[in-house]
Amino acid sequence: MMSELSEPLENYLKEIYELEETKGQAKVVDLIEAFSISPGTISKALERLESLGFIDRSTKRIRLTEDGRKVAERLIRAHRLSERLLTDILEVDWIRAHELAHRLEHIWPEDVLEKMDRVLGNPATCPHGHPIPGRIQKEGIKGTTLDNVQPGEYRVVMIVKEREWILRAVEDLGLIPGKRVKVEGMEGRDVRVEVDGKGMKVPIEIAEQVVVSGIR
């Protein structure tokens, strides 16, 4: 059955997995937005995936089947390990690494992925904080977006959407995973924070993309 899956269909499965990871569920409108395609195109793709047994639409939501989840998790693992290889070993910018990983995720044999994982020291997440499947439990990445926390000390856990403008903005602000941040409160539509002793305002559209957890 795997041989019947084209690269675009694999990408749909991966996106459904990531939407479940960040939003709790995948909706058709989310897929249309993610791939900038027409409703008719996504409808045909979903019909194909359902006929192959990779998704279930018997309820009103799109759900990955066990086979669909296996394919998606392998792609996600390959993508996030590729990002780690590019950033940690080859020192590639994390934006370019994300773009290159979209191509690399489809070509790595399983034995190469295993070796890559060992060389990288079995990382728990990608550079943007998203968990590598099978490495950490879902509850291990829980947090709150920066626009929804009370004043206090936090640590950046994850960047929700790995779009270029978002990654560029959080990098410029120093809000990368692992960084400590002091939240002072809202100021209009901005979140006032302090990072590395420097006060700054984080626009709401960026704050919504930065997941943080409290420091005890």
C-alpha positions as CSV (number, residue, x, y, z in Angstrom):
1,M,0.0,0.0,0.0
2,M,2.9,2.4,0.7
3,S,3.9,2.3,-3.0
4,E,0.5,3.8,-3.9
5,L,1.3,6.9,-1.9
6,S,2.6,9.9,-3.9
7,E,4.7,12.6,-2.2
8,P,1.7,15.1,-2.1
9,L,-0.5,12.5,-0.4
10,E,2.3,11.8,2.1
11,N,2.4,15.6,2.8
12,Y,-1.4,15.6,3.5
13,L,-0.9,12.9,6.1
14,K,1.9,14.8,7.7
15,E,-0.1,18.0,7.8
16,I,-3.1,16.2,9.4
17,Y,-0.7,14.8,12.1
18,E,0.7,18.2,12.8
19,L,-2.7,19.8,13.0
20,E,-3.8,17.2,15.5
21,E,-0.6,17.9,17.4
22,T,-1.0,21.7,17.6
23,K,-4.8,22.1,17.3
24,G,-6.2,18.8,18.6
25,Q,-7.9,18.0,15.3
26,A,-7.6,18.6,11.5
27,K,-10.2,20.4,9.5
28,V,-10.6,20.7,5.7
29,V,-10.3,24.5,6.0
30,D,-6.9,24.1,7.7
31,L,-5.6,21.9,4.9
32,I,-6.8,24.3,2.3
33,E,-5.0,27.1,4.1
34,A,-1.8,25.1,4.6
35,F,-1.4,24.0,1.0
36,S,-3.1,27.0,-0.7
37,I,-5.3,24.7,-2.8
38,S,-8.9,24.6,-3.8
39,P,-11.6,22.7,-1.9
40,G,-12.0,20.4,-4.9
41,T,-8.4,19.4,-4.9
42,I,-8.3,18.6,-1.2
43,S,-11.6,16.7,-1.5
44,K,-10.1,14.4,-4.1
45,A,-7.0,13.9,-2.0
46,L,-8.9,13.0,1.1
47,E,-11.1,10.6,-0.9
48,R,-7.9,8.9,-2.1
49,L,-6.4,8.7,1.3
50,E,-9.6,7.3,2.7
51,S,-9.9,4.6,0.0
52,L,-6.3,3.6,0.8
53,G,-7.2,3.2,4.5
54,F,-5.0,6.1,5.8
55,I,-7.7,8.4,7.1
56,D,-11.2,7.9,8.5
57,R,-14.0,10.4,7.9
58,S,-16.9,8.5,9.4
59,T,-17.3,11.2,12.0
60,K,-17.4,14.9,11.1
61,R,-13.6,15.3,11.6
62,I,-10.6,13.9,9.7
63,R,-8.8,11.2,11.7
64,L,-5.7,9.3,10.9
65,T,-6.0,5.5,10.9
66,E,-3.3,3.4,12.5
67,D,-1.7,2.9,9.0
68,G,-2.0,6.7,8.3
69,R,-0.4,7.6,11.6
70,K,2.5,5.2,11.0
71,V,3.3,6.9,7.7
72,A,2.9,10.4,9.1
73,E,5.1,9.7,12.2
74,R,7.8,8.3,10.0
75,L,7.7,11.5,7.8
76,I,7.6,13.7,10.9
77,R,10.5,11.9,12.4
78,A,12.6,12.1,9.2
79,H,11.7,15.8,8.9
80,R,12.6,16.8,12.4
81,L,15.8,14.7,12.5
82,S,16.8,16.3,9.2
83,E,16.3,19.7,10.7
84,R,18.5,18.7,13.6
85,L,21.2,17.4,11.3
86,L,21.2,20.6,9.3
87,T,21.2,23.0,12.2
88,D,23.2,21.1,14.9
89,I,25.9,19.6,12.6
90,L,25.9,21.6,9.4
91,E,25.0,24.9,11.1
92,V,22.4,25.8,8.6
93,D,19.9,28.6,9.5
94,W,16.8,27.1,11.0
95,I,14.5,28.6,8.4
96,R,16.5,27.1,5.5
97,A,16.8,23.8,7.4
98,H,13.0,23.6,7.7
99,E,12.6,24.2,3.9
100,L,15.3,21.6,3.0
101,A,13.8,19.0,5.4
102,H,10.6,19.0,3.4
103,R,12.6,17.4,0.6
104,L,14.8,15.2,2.7
105,E,12.0,13.6,4.7
106,H,10.9,11.6,1.7
107,I,14.3,10.1,0.8
108,W,16.0,8.8,4.0
109,P,16.0,4.9,4.4
110,E,15.1,3.7,7.9
111,D,18.7,2.5,8.6
112,V,20.1,6.0,7.8
113,L,17.5,7.6,10.0
114,E,18.6,5.3,12.9
115,K,22.2,6.3,12.4
116,M,21.3,10.0,12.1
117,D,19.4,9.7,15.4
118,R,22.3,8.2,17.2
119,V,24.8,10.7,15.8
120,L,22.6,13.6,17.0
121,G,22.3,12.1,20.5
122,N,18.6,11.0,20.2
123,P,17.1,14.6,20.3
124,A,13.7,15.0,21.8
125,T,12.5,17.8,19.6
126,C,13.3,19.6,16.3
127,P,15.0,23.0,16.6
128,H,11.6,24.7,16.8
129,G,10.5,22.6,19.8
130,H,8.2,20.2,18.1
131,P,8.5,16.6,19.5
132,I,10.1,13.8,17.5
133,P,7.5,11.0,17.4
134,G,8.1,8.3,20.0
135,R,10.7,10.4,21.9
136,I,8.5,12.3,24.5
137,Q,5.0,12.0,25.6
138,K,2.4,14.5,24.4
139,E,1.9,15.8,28.0
140,G,5.6,16.6,28.0
141,I,5.2,19.5,25.6
142,K,2.2,21.2,27.2
143,G,2.5,24.9,27.7
144,T,0.6,28.1,27.0
145,T,1.1,30.7,24.3
146,L,2.8,33.9,25.3
147,D,-0.3,36.0,24.8
148,N,-2.2,33.9,27.4
149,V,0.1,33.8,30.4
150,Q,0.2,35.8,33.6
151,P,3.3,38.0,34.5
152,G,6.2,35.8,35.6
153,E,9.2,33.8,34.6
154,Y,8.9,31.3,31.7
155,R,10.9,29.2,29.3
156,V,10.2,29.0,25.6
157,V,9.1,25.5,24.7
158,M,7.9,25.6,21.1
159,I,7.2,27.7,18.0
160,V,3.7,26.7,16.8
161,K,3.7,27.4,13.1
162,E,7.1,27.0,11.3
163,R,6.4,29.7,8.7
164,E,9.4,31.8,7.6
165,W,8.1,35.2,8.8
166,I,7.3,33.7,12.2
167,L,10.6,32.0,12.6
168,R,12.4,35.1,11.5
169,A,10.5,37.3,13.9
170,V,11.0,35.0,17.0
171,E,14.7,34.7,16.1
172,D,15.1,38.4,16.0
173,L,13.3,38.7,19.3
174,G,15.4,36.0,20.9
175,L,12.4,33.9,21.6
176,I,13.9,30.5,20.6
177,P,13.2,27.2,22.4
178,G,15.0,27.0,25.7
179,K,15.3,30.7,26.2
180,R,14.1,32.2,29.6
181,V,11.7,35.1,29.3
182,K,10.1,37.3,31.9
183,V,6.6,38.3,31.0
184,E,5.6,41.7,32.4
185,G,2.1,42.0,31.0
186,M,0.0,43.3,28.1
187,E,0.5,46.7,26.6
188,G,-2.2,47.4,24.0
189,R,-2.0,44.5,21.6
190,D,1.6,43.7,22.5
191,V,3.0,41.5,25.2
192,R,5.7,43.3,27.2
193,V,8.6,40.9,28.0
194,E,12.2,40.9,29.1
195,V,14.8,38.6,27.4
196,D,18.4,38.5,28.4
197,G,17.9,41.7,30.4
198,K,16.4,43.6,27.4
199,G,12.8,44.8,27.5
200,M,10.8,44.5,24.4
201,K,7.2,44.3,23.0
202,V,6.1,41.2,21.3
203,P,3.3,41.7,18.7
204,I,0.2,39.6,19.4
205,E,0.5,37.7,16.1
206,I,3.9,36.5,17.2
207,A,3.0,35.9,20.9
208,E,0.3,33.6,19.7
209,Q,2.9,31.4,18.1
210,V,5.3,31.1,21.1
211,V,4.5,28.3,23.6
212,V,6.1,28.8,27.0
213,S,6.1,26.9,30.3
214,G,6.5,28.3,33.8
215,I,9.8,28.1,35.7
216,R,9.4,26.9,39.2
